[in-house]
Amino acid sequence: MKRIKVHDKYFKLYMSNQQIEESIQNVADKLNNDLKDVDTPIFLSVLNGSFMFTASLMQKIEFQCDIVFIKLASYEGTSSSGNVKQIMGLTKSVEGKTVVVVEDIVDTGGTIEELYKILKDAGAADVKICTLMYKPGSYSKNIPVDYVANSIPNDFILGFGLDYDQLGRQYKDVYVIDEQ
């Protein structure tokens, strides 16, 4: 589909599923190289947005790893609220482990900053940030974003797990607001 309507807004195709999957393969290749000798790293998937990215990424990882989930929320409508709420906390110990945070999108960095603090307080030995979409023009934190599938402008997008007020996550492509 080239154009969709979600709630009160129209969105146009921004990135095809083929482009998304190729970018995920590139990230997986880097992770496979960098973490192949690490003792069972933990991939921490941030729900709800990263579920599709996590599923695709995990199919491409070639070493033993563990996967856990956490649920945080910071978006209201089409913008970040600035407040990160922990809805479901860590369900497994990360003490002494390398943790790869799997995010759908890194925007201002508020969620990343909160997650980094949670993981370090829980004893993680190393924290790596991996994201499907990264908005370098919006990012204002000092925590490095280690693995970026796609750098994008500061536009509101949905699809492939990303939503607009909880709708639109199911689309296999990514769409951007169509102002026309």
Number of C-alpha atoms within 10 A of each C-alpha: 9 10 13 16 12 15 10 6 11 15 21 19 18 17 17 15 15 11 13 20 17 12 17 24 18 16 23 22 15 15 20 15 13 10 18 16 11 12 12 16 22 21 22 27 24 23 20 19 24 25 20 21 23 25 11 16 20 16 10 16 19 14 17 13 16 13 16 16 20 17 16 19 19 14 17 13 11 14 12 16 12 14 13 17 13 15 10 13 11 15 9 12 13 21 15 13 18 21 26 22 28 25 25 25 26 22 23 19 22 19 23 21 14 15 21 20 14 14 22 16 11 14 15 19 13 16 23 17 21 27 24 24 23 25 18 16 12 13 16 11 13 8 14 11 18 15 22 20 22 17 15 15 12 14 12 17 23 27 24 25 24 26 21 20 13 16 14 21 21 14 18 18 21 23 26 18 20 15 8 6
